[in-house]
Amino acid sequence: MSDFNDFNNPQVAKLPQHLKQFIVEQHYEKYTPVDQAVWRYVMRQNYSYLKHVAFYPYIKGLQRAGLSIEYIPNLQTMNDNLGKIGWGAVTVDGFIPPAAFMEYQAYRVLVIAADIRQINHIEYTPAPDIIHESAGHAPIIADTDYNNYLSYFGSIGAKAMFSSKDFELYEAIRHLSILKEAVDTPEEDIARAEKQLQTISENMGEPSEMALLSRLHWWTVEYGLIGTLDNPKIYGAGLLSSIGESSTCMRDDVKKLWYNIDTINYSYDITKTQPQLFVTETFQNLIDVLETFANTMAFRKGGAESIVKAIECKNPATAVYSSGLQITGVFTDIGIDNNDELTFIKTTGPSAIAVDNKQLEGHGKFYHKDGFSSPVGKLAGIDTLLEDMNLDELAKHGIKTSSAATLTFESGITVKGIVKTIHEAKCKTVMITFEDCTVKESNGNVLFQPEWGMYDMAIGHKITSVFNGAADKDAYEEITHISDKQTHKVTYDDKTQKLHAIYKTVRLIRENGTGHEQLPDLFAALKSEHRSDWLSVMEILEILYHKQLYPELEKEIRIYLGLKAANENDHTKLINDGLHVIENPVSQLITEDD
């Protein structure tokens, strides 16, 4: 991506290649006049209501993040503003893999879906969209305690082990959200995708680290409340960006519970409103709970149980030896002694070796294309750990370059061959490469034989950490930039283009304060040709009400909208809420903000 746009933002500029591959251009010009009106409607509703229940001054937060109530945010403006508080923002195409999402957070970059919800999903969308990401997440970023939690969560989440079921679930959720947001998707396709998602959801088995972490993320970052059980305030982005749920969540029938480590026992369903919400007294408590959970994770515990998680994952993971050597690959087998201690580990398929998250030269996935295996443990009868021996000490035990050596481990595994190279890193011996090498278990089972080539033996008496993904992601992962060329070639039929023109004209009349004489004809066109529209009609009413123009037309429109609200259940609340904001305008509310 030589043309990568970092928006002159230091956080975005620091992103590694494997994260850059998800970024798409915003293509601001593709937002239609209806899209802009949807943004404005939701933001006015949000502000009108959230002024009383949001944790922080909503407008100040919006302004600090470079957002306005009137227009869909421009990414450059957001980055100019977020850069001042040490954050950045990029646009991506819908759902991205959870581990990547977490890593962006660790880099202090907000991931924003470039698309905006359709008008028929104005209250809530199952797909990520620019309203949720920017109006939900961005305004609270200015709070230092909260943004520290967010980036720390990202660094923990990026290491979390998945199960293979998690990958299936992610694909099913992404597929369903795309179908739901696409125009004219057949109902049976949506029903089939919903059934598939339900089947996967109901057969997840034991929740993985990532599944449990995603619960903590859901009940804090997306749906969190802060304060007291009796009078909580909203800070979760899912609530802040849903004009439906932000108002209903404060009702008594939605239980409020204290947020603590037990919260991981509460699963969630993204398609339904929440039966309970969790309240934290402080953002520091969020970090404390996260820390408690992190102490149970494979990246901190290591050992056999962590490698078992990696095997279940069926995707690349990294095991770290006590010497600091990192082995990345799809783990498929382990050896365990009578004390449940590891004796060897094995990967299958492309594998790589690294130290300090940097791949060792010549030890990438093409060299180790058929997998990797190596003992874990101490040498029998020798107190000093192999990783702690310098070249002289190794030589005393018969381990020196160009010489034949036999190493016998406490587990009974023997490694016999000619020492080719001794690799050191950070004052540790991390790996020995053998020629003409045979590796056997005590029962005679052969783990490696000479005709397979060079044998690279990892060194370390134990596995101290196991985490999701590759150690050196840029070197290991396939960087396939997902093209964004298709995303903005939407063609609209004549009728839709005429509706867009009406929306655009109404906006210009409102903003310029001229051209009011066009309003009667614009309403007549909406009434005769665009009967399903309600939002543009409402914007015309807003102008008439505030400018005190054409009282007869205003009366006619009120009756028209009243009938719509009475007869079209999907629009009842939207129209009534819209009327409330027209009569209690946001501009007045802003001046009252503290």
Secondary structure, 3 states (H helix, E strand, C coil): CCCCCCCCCHHHHCCCHHHHCCECCCCHHHCCHHHHHHHHHHHHHHHHHHHHHECCCHHHHHHHCCCCCCCCCCHHHHHHHHHHHCCEEEEECCCCCHHHHHHHHHCCEEEEECCCCCHHHCCCCCCCCHHHHHHHHHHHHHCHHHHHHHHHHHHHHCCCCCCHHHHHHHHHHHHHHHHHHCCCCCHHHHHHHHHHHHHHHHCCCCCCHHHHHHHHHHHHHHCCEEECCCCEEECCHHHHCCCCHHHHCCCCCCEEEECCHHHHHCCCCCCCCCCEEEEECCHHHHHHHHHHHHCCCHHHHCHHHHHHHHHHHCCCEEEEECCCEEEEEEEEEEEECCCCCEEEEEEEEEEEEEECCEECCCCCCCCECCCEEEECCCECCCCCCHHHCCHHHHHHCCCCCCCEEEEEECCCCEEEEEEEEEEEECCEEEEEEEEEEEEECCCCCEEECHHHCCEEEECCCCEEEEEECCCCHHHHCCCCCCCCCCCCCCCCCHHHHHHHHHHHHHHHHHHHCCCHHHHHHHHHHHHHHCCCCCHHHHHHHHHHHHHCCCHHHHHHHHHHHHHHHHHCHHHHHHHHHHHHHHHCCHHHHHHHCC
